[in-house]
Each structure stands twice: as C-alpha cells, then as structure tokens.
Amino acid sequence: MRTIYTFFLLFLFGTAKLLAWGEGHIVHIDLVLDYLPTEISTFLKSETVLPVQKWGKFPDGMKKHIVQKDVVNTIGKAEAEFIDSFARSQYFWHHDNAKCMAFLLLAKAFRENNPKSASFYLGVLMHSIADMSALNHGPLLQYLTFYQYNPKAFPNVNLDINVYKESPEIRKRTKEILSDFIPDRSQKNFSDVIARLYTQSAFDSAYLSKIENKIAIEEKGKKYSDAYVETFSRLIDYQVRLCVNIICSAWNFGKSDIPLNPKDFLSADLKKMELPSDIKIKSKRILIDFSKQRKLSDDSVFEGLCDETKTPAIAFIVEKSGIMDRSAIGLKTKFLASISARYLKNSGKNIKLIDIADLKNFDLSPTKYPILVISDLTGMRFKKYIEKYVDDGGKIIIMGGKTADFSGLQQYCKTRPNNETPASTAWGVVNVEEIKKMSLIFKNDFAHLAKNEIAFKRNPNVVGWYKPVSNIEILPSPKVVPLIDLRYGDAQQTYIVSAGFKNHRDKIFAIWLPQYLLMPTLFSDDVGQDWSKPVLDSFSAPIFETCINILSEK
C-alpha cells in the first residue's frame, strides 16, 4: 500500500501544473462562496479564519493531519488526532464516506460557531465533490488528458473550469444561468442527505460522461462555439448549485438540535469509517434506482453507436460510465470498445453494444452476434455468459490485459515481468530504456500487415488510470496460432503476445489482442482525428479488421 500512495503522490504533483487542477478548485470555491446565503458567507469571513480556498487544494496531499501545523491550528489537536485515527492521510477526503464525515464535521463547526474549522471542512468537501465531475474523469477525456502519445495529433483543449476566468463568454453565460438560482434552505431528513451525498459521485460522473465529447474538440485561445460555451457554463452551474445546497443543508443541521456525533460514522473499534445501517440501505437503493434510469446512449463516448441495428452484428460488451475507479470491466474498455465499434460502423458493418447490466436477460446468440468483442476483465468477471456464448459456437476478440481465466485460455498463458512487457503494471512512466529494445513481429494471418518488425515509436507507459497493460505471454501449443511475437531485451529474445486459439474442431474461436495495439497514436503519426467521435487509427484499424476476417471464416 505504501507504494500505491507513493505513485499517487508522484501523479498529483507531476500533473498538477499541466491540468491546473489546483487553480480550478479555487475558481470553483470562489463561485460557490459568491452564491452562498449572506449569513453563511459572512460567518466564514472572520479575520481569524484561513480562507476556504486554502483548503480547497488540501485533499491532494499525503500527510497525516497532526503533523501539519496549520491544520492543527485550524481544527485543533484533538480533532486532527481523531481524523488520523481512521484516515491514512489527507488524501482520505476524496472517498465517498469521507465526504459524509466532512459534511458532519462542517455541520458540527457551524453549531459550535467555529468558522476556522468550518472553513477547513468546507474546503475539503468542495474539493471532493468537484473532483467527480472534473474533466479528466470520463472515459474520453481521461484518454485526451494522459494518453497524447503524439501531441501533434491532439487539439489543445481546456480540461478544467479554470476556463471560466479566461473566457468572458463563459463568465457571461454562467452568470445568466445562475441568475435565477435561489439556494435551497429547506430542512431535510439527515439520513436522506447523507445517503445522497455518499452516492453523489455516481450522479456527477454520469453528468460528465454525458457532456465530455462536447469539450474534446475546441482549441484554447480561439473563439469558442455557442455549444461549447453552453456546455461549460452548464457544468459550472451544476457544480455551484450542488455545492451551495449541500452547504446550506450542513448549516441547517448545525443550527438544529439533531445529534451530530462523528463516532456514529465509525466502525465499532473506531478505526475506520462505516456509515450507519439505515444510510447504507438508502444509499444502495439510490444507486440501484439511478442505474435503472441510465442508458448506454447517455454516455457521449458511445454517441452514434446505440441505435437499433440489423443482425447478424459484431457485438461489444460495455458498461455505462460510472465512478471511474469502480468500473466493473475497466475504465479503458469503454474507450477502446467505442473507437473499435465506431470504426466498424463507419466501415459499413453492423455493430451492437451490450450493457453488462443486461447480460443476464440478453439473448447472446452466436447466430445474431457471431463475433463478440470483450476485455479480459469482462471474460473473467462475466465468465458464465462468455463461456456459454463460446460453447454455443460464438467467437471472441479479447482486448487483452492481465488475465485469461475463461474459456480454457488460462492454460496457454503466463504473466511476464514488467521489464519484459511493453505496457507495465507499474504506475507512471517506466520501461523508458526497455521499450527502445522492443519490437513486434507479425506472423501467419497477420504477416501481410507488416513485412518488417515494428518498433515502438512511443512509450505506452505514461501517468494515467488506464494504461494499456497487457503482460501476458501466450505459450506455444498446437491449439495456438501465433499472430504477433514481441522481441525484447539485450538478448533480443521473443515470445508470443497475440494469437488465435483453436477449438475442438481446429477452428480459431478466440483472438487475444493486447490493448496497446488499439491505443491511437501510440504507433501511428495520424493527425486530423475528430476527438469527439474517435476511431481506430491507421495502425490499429487493419489489425482489428484482420481479426474480424479471421473469425468470420467458416
């Protein structure tokens, strides 16, 4: 765990300048404070209070609270020690249950007429809420933020609400939209508010996923289109209204006689956060109901791909965008599936997106869907459905990662060390020298795609949450048809990284395709892509199409 926290620390400080996240949080807090009721904003402006804006960046650190003098001076030694008893570091405030604790402690500070503590808890709460609709958390913008392998291929887009300060058009439109905003001062049920706050990340992530393609294409510094101005202004409006109303609820509870005991939010041994059972039940129901309301077409990464289609069709198993670190089949699966499906659709082929939520009752018939595209995580976590489909005669393309534990493939696979695989499981920029000694050898049905070995033009190992990891070696076997070998290391040894697998009739029924082969601009120098509706690039498209052709053979 220590290593994971170190990686996060490197990530946070290594990218903050690029994304101006810190500054974006300040812009957000400034706006929230502008729209707070006067009695609350006046309460927070005591001369002895450190500004809320200072604490708006606080959750992005990794220290204990008690070792930070300004924190102790603000919330007191006892409260700092109390938080440290169940929080590993200040990064804790990003978690959903931590938002609930921050809300409770904010209400308690209001009750105790303690503006210093209120300023601290308001700042960390605003940071955590805003993060879930931050512009690097959707499947499309996550790629555009971190995976610009060839920067010449990408527009210089705004990825933070800091654009509010830079664009008079966005400032004007935001103020127009907010002109009718009246903060919600009504008294609410405490457990209802906490349950909704605990689940708020799902709503915020869904909101971002719905609009992210509208942000992906407009260059900084140029005159923004009306649609772009409207999209960004609505995003800011969404965040301001949400946070102002949450603060008003905390104020109301602080001024009421409802019990506010932080220990009620802890486990029996007081060593970790644990919400009361009634709030857990309400939270679960909120998430279930919200999930039922959402459709794949709500996610802009799937725009144009969810129409009714004729069969037979090539099917892709995907999922609705949710909270980024709680994806069932991998955050990058949505992106890679969308660019592959869009390429096929643009090429005139029938495609079908299947939501994992519908798998239980979906007629996954090989007659209707002769080829199914999945990630390795899909195969592992939804093994029952995938194996039945294969047993019924279906064929699969696996966007391969770290596991092949389904349909009998595990026996042909083993894991390679990080320094012997192009995209390492280690966080961030690694294999800088190793990648220079790696190349791909195309064989058999792939041989026509590249007569010479293909070197890696760029290092796939960058900072970001969906590095295209594929660390599987495919072992030689009569049931294995090698398609790509990787040459690596000083000794220039080789092993199989992509292959077809034969069934009992000696026909290829599955193809393992490492994820890094599908990542745009990793191998190609293509420019001119429409990043609001991206497709496979000139390197990846022939590979993917060849997989379709192989599996289409009778």
Secondary structure in CASP SS format (residue, H / E / C, confidence):
PFRMAT SS
TARGET T0000
AUTHOR 0000-0000-0000
METHOD secondary structure of the structure
MODEL  1
M C 1.00
R H 1.00
T H 1.00
I H 1.00
Y H 1.00
T H 1.00
F H 1.00
F H 1.00
L H 1.00
L H 1.00
F H 1.00
L H 1.00
F H 1.00
G H 1.00
T H 1.00
A H 1.00
K H 1.00
L H 1.00
L H 1.00
A C 1.00
W H 1.00
G H 1.00
E H 1.00
G H 1.00
H H 1.00
I H 1.00
V H 1.00
H H 1.00
I H 1.00
D H 1.00
L H 1.00
V H 1.00
L H 1.00
D H 1.00
Y H 1.00
L C 1.00
P C 1.00
T H 1.00
E H 1.00
I H 1.00
S H 1.00
T H 1.00
F H 1.00
L C 1.00
K C 1.00
S C 1.00
E C 1.00
T C 1.00
V C 1.00
L C 1.00
P C 1.00
V H 1.00
Q H 1.00
K H 1.00
W H 1.00
G C 1.00
K C 1.00
F H 1.00
P H 1.00
D H 1.00
G C 1.00
M C 1.00
K C 1.00
K C 1.00
H C 1.00
I C 1.00
V C 1.00
Q C 1.00
K H 1.00
D H 1.00
V H 1.00
V H 1.00
N H 1.00
T H 1.00
I H 1.00
G C 1.00
K H 1.00
A H 1.00
E H 1.00
A H 1.00
E H 1.00
F H 1.00
I H 1.00
D H 1.00
S C 1.00
F C 1.00
A C 1.00
R C 1.00
S C 1.00
Q H 1.00
Y H 1.00
F H 1.00
W H 1.00
H H 1.00
H C 1.00
D H 1.00
N H 1.00
A H 1.00
K H 1.00
C H 1.00
M H 1.00
A H 1.00
F H 1.00
L H 1.00
L H 1.00
L H 1.00
A H 1.00
K H 1.00
A H 1.00
F H 1.00
R H 1.00
E C 1.00
N C 1.00
N C 1.00
P H 1.00
K H 1.00
S H 1.00
A H 1.00
S H 1.00
F H 1.00
Y H 1.00
L H 1.00
G H 1.00
V H 1.00
L H 1.00
M H 1.00
H H 1.00
S H 1.00
I H 1.00
A H 1.00
D H 1.00
M C 1.00
S C 1.00
A C 1.00
L C 1.00
N C 1.00
H C 1.00
G C 1.00
P H 1.00
L H 1.00
L H 1.00
Q H 1.00
Y H 1.00
L H 1.00
T H 1.00
F H 1.00
Y C 1.00
Q C 1.00
Y C 1.00
N C 1.00
P H 1.00
K H 1.00
A H 1.00
F C 1.00
P C 1.00
N C 1.00
V E 1.00
N C 1.00
L C 1.00
D C 1.00
I C 1.00
N C 1.00
V H 1.00
Y H 1.00
K H 1.00
E H 1.00
S C 1.00
P H 1.00
E H 1.00
I H 1.00
R H 1.00
K H 1.00
R H 1.00
T H 1.00
K H 1.00
E H 1.00
I H 1.00
L H 1.00
S C 1.00
D C 1.00
F C 1.00
I C 1.00
P C 1.00
D C 1.00
R C 1.00
S C 1.00
Q C 1.00
K C 1.00
N C 1.00
F H 1.00
S H 1.00
D H 1.00
V H 1.00
I H 1.00
A H 1.00
R H 1.00
L H 1.00
Y H 1.00
T H 1.00
Q H 1.00
S H 1.00
A H 1.00
F H 1.00
D H 1.00
S H 1.00
A H 1.00
Y H 1.00
L H 1.00
S H 1.00
K H 1.00
I H 1.00
E H 1.00
N H 1.00
K H 1.00
I H 1.00
A C 1.00
I C 1.00
E C 1.00
E E 1.00
K C 1.00
G C 1.00
K C 1.00
K C 1.00
Y C 1.00
S C 1.00
D H 1.00
A H 1.00
Y H 1.00
V H 1.00
E H 1.00
T H 1.00
F H 1.00
S H 1.00
R H 1.00
L H 1.00
I H 1.00
D H 1.00
Y H 1.00
Q H 1.00
V H 1.00
R H 1.00
L H 1.00
C H 1.00
V H 1.00
N H 1.00
I H 1.00
I H 1.00
C H 1.00
S H 1.00
A H 1.00
W H 1.00
N H 1.00
F H 1.00
G H 1.00
K C 1.00
S C 1.00
D C 1.00
I C 1.00
P C 1.00
L C 1.00
N C 1.00
P H 1.00
K H 1.00
D H 1.00
F H 1.00
L E 1.00
S C 1.00
A C 1.00
D C 1.00
L C 1.00
K C 1.00
K C 1.00
M E 1.00
E C 1.00
L C 1.00
P C 1.00
S H 1.00
D H 1.00
I H 1.00
K H 1.00
I H 1.00
K H 1.00
S H 1.00
K H 1.00
R H 1.00
I H 1.00
L H 1.00
I H 1.00
D H 1.00
F H 1.00
S H 1.00
K H 1.00
Q H 1.00
R C 1.00
K C 1.00
L H 1.00
S H 1.00
D H 1.00
D C 1.00
S H 1.00
V H 1.00
F H 1.00
E C 1.00
G C 1.00
L C 1.00
C C 1.00
D C 1.00
E C 1.00
T C 1.00
K C 1.00
T C 1.00
P C 1.00
A C 1.00
I E 1.00
A E 1.00
F E 1.00
I E 1.00
V E 1.00
E C 1.00
K C 1.00
S C 1.00
G C 1.00
I C 1.00
M H 1.00
D H 1.00
R H 1.00
S C 1.00
A C 1.00
I C 1.00
G C 1.00
L H 1.00
K H 1.00
T H 1.00
K H 1.00
F H 1.00
L H 1.00
A H 1.00
S H 1.00
I H 1.00
S H 1.00
A H 1.00
R H 1.00
Y H 1.00
L H 1.00
K H 1.00
N H 1.00
S C 1.00
G C 1.00
K C 1.00
N C 1.00
I E 1.00
K E 1.00
L E 1.00
I E 1.00
D E 1.00
I H 1.00
A H 1.00
D H 1.00
L H 1.00
K H 1.00
N H 1.00
F C 1.00
D C 1.00
L C 1.00
S C 1.00
P C 1.00
T C 1.00
K C 1.00
Y C 1.00
P C 1.00
I E 1.00
L E 1.00
V E 1.00
I E 1.00
S E 1.00
D H 1.00
L H 1.00
T H 1.00
G H 1.00
M H 1.00
R H 1.00
F C 1.00
K H 1.00
K H 1.00
Y H 1.00
I H 1.00
E H 1.00
K H 1.00
Y H 1.00
V H 1.00
D H 1.00
D C 1.00
G C 1.00
G C 1.00
K E 1.00
I E 1.00
I E 1.00
I E 1.00
M E 1.00
G E 1.00
G C 1.00
K C 1.00
T C 1.00
A C 1.00
D C 1.00
F C 1.00
S C 1.00
G C 1.00
L C 1.00
Q H 1.00
Q H 1.00
Y H 1.00
C E 1.00
K E 1.00
T E 1.00
R C 1.00
P C 1.00
N H 1.00
N H 1.00
E H 1.00
T C 1.00
P C 1.00
A C 1.00
S C 1.00
T C 1.00
A C 1.00
W C 1.00
G C 1.00
V C 1.00
V C 1.00
N C 1.00
V C 1.00
E C 1.00
E H 1.00
I H 1.00
K H 1.00
K H 1.00
M C 1.00
S E 1.00
L E 1.00
I E 1.00
F E 1.00
K C 1.00
N H 1.00
D H 1.00
F H 1.00
A H 1.00
H H 1.00
L H 1.00
A C 1.00
K C 1.00
N C 1.00
E C 1.00
I E 1.00
A E 1.00
F C 1.00
K C 1.00
R C 1.00
N C 1.00
P C 1.00
N C 1.00
V C 1.00
V C 1.00
G C 1.00
W C 1.00
Y C 1.00
K C 1.00
P C 1.00
V C 1.00
S C 1.00
N C 1.00
I E 1.00
E E 1.00
I E 1.00
L C 1.00
P C 1.00
S C 1.00
P C 1.00
K C 1.00
V E 1.00
V E 1.00
P E 1.00
L E 1.00
I E 1.00
D E 1.00
L E 1.00
R E 1.00
Y E 1.00
G C 1.00
D C 1.00
A C 1.00
Q C 1.00
Q E 1.00
T E 1.00
Y E 1.00
I E 1.00
V E 1.00
S E 1.00
A E 1.00
G E 1.00
F E 1.00
K E 1.00
N C 1.00
H C 1.00
R C 1.00
D C 1.00
K C 1.00
I E 1.00
F E 1.00
A E 1.00
I E 1.00
W E 1.00
L E 1.00
P E 1.00
Q H 1.00
Y H 1.00
L H 1.00
L H 1.00
M C 1.00
P C 1.00
T C 1.00
L C 1.00
F C 1.00
S C 1.00
D C 1.00
D C 1.00
V C 1.00
G C 1.00
Q C 1.00
D C 1.00
W C 1.00
S C 1.00
K C 1.00
P C 1.00
V C 1.00
L C 1.00
D C 1.00
S C 1.00
F C 1.00
S H 1.00
A H 1.00
P H 1.00
I H 1.00
F H 1.00
E H 1.00
T H 1.00
C H 1.00
I H 1.00
N H 1.00
I H 1.00
L H 1.00
S H 1.00
E C 1.00
K C 1.00
END
